């Protein structure tokens, strides 16, 4: 089942996608291209994973880490399908990253990998945007690089786990202005959802609605104001957002921390 939160006729709805239409609680049908999408979930926290595809690590010049490299994506960075990403003034190297988002279905603490599938509520598409000017190494949490407002598009749908028979054989694609820029497959993840849930839930409680971003394959490239990003994952739909300049009164933030990676 694919569900979405959206605004239509001045009211907020939650609908189920059926036959290409969103069916709300009253049974009324809405065309997806005529509604304003909201976030598919409202997570308590978003935990993102870096360097979880070997080809992307090679692309950046990094060795594969010995254990998961994690950081928190601020909830203020989240943006729904159709929202506008703000390009920070002073930034030079801003990249998209298409990622499979795992949505936790129920509270998890000290869960073993063999049992972890039962704690997955569904999946969504994520764009883990980053300004690489502000990254120098993965030992330093990349909050300034990845934590900007609007730097965490999610959606458009929450796809229930039972509708994704093999989440580790899904094609991922990123288009910029209609041009295919990035392509990979979730089968190339180094650590998969169950392993990540075991690792994370050993020291913190994962709560229902939390989102785990599972990393991106190779193929990242620059985007600039005026571009439109379209991210696709097989069976999950397409997440689309445009990029526009941050407001003119924003003071440029220029910080090139060593090597741009």
Secondary structure, 3 states (H helix, E strand, C coil): CEEEEEEECCEEEEEEEECCEEECCCCCEEEHHHCEECCCCCCCCEEEEECCEHHHHHHHCCCCCCCCEEEEECHHHEEECCCEEEECCCCCCEECCEEEEEEECCCECCCCHHHHHHHEEEEEEEEECEEHHHCCCCCCCCHHHHCCCCCEEEEEEEEEHHHCCCCCCCEEEEEECCEEEEEEEHHHECCCHHHHHHHHHCCCCECCCCEEECCCCCCCCECCCCCEEEEEECCCEEEEEEEEECCCCCCCCCCCCCCCC
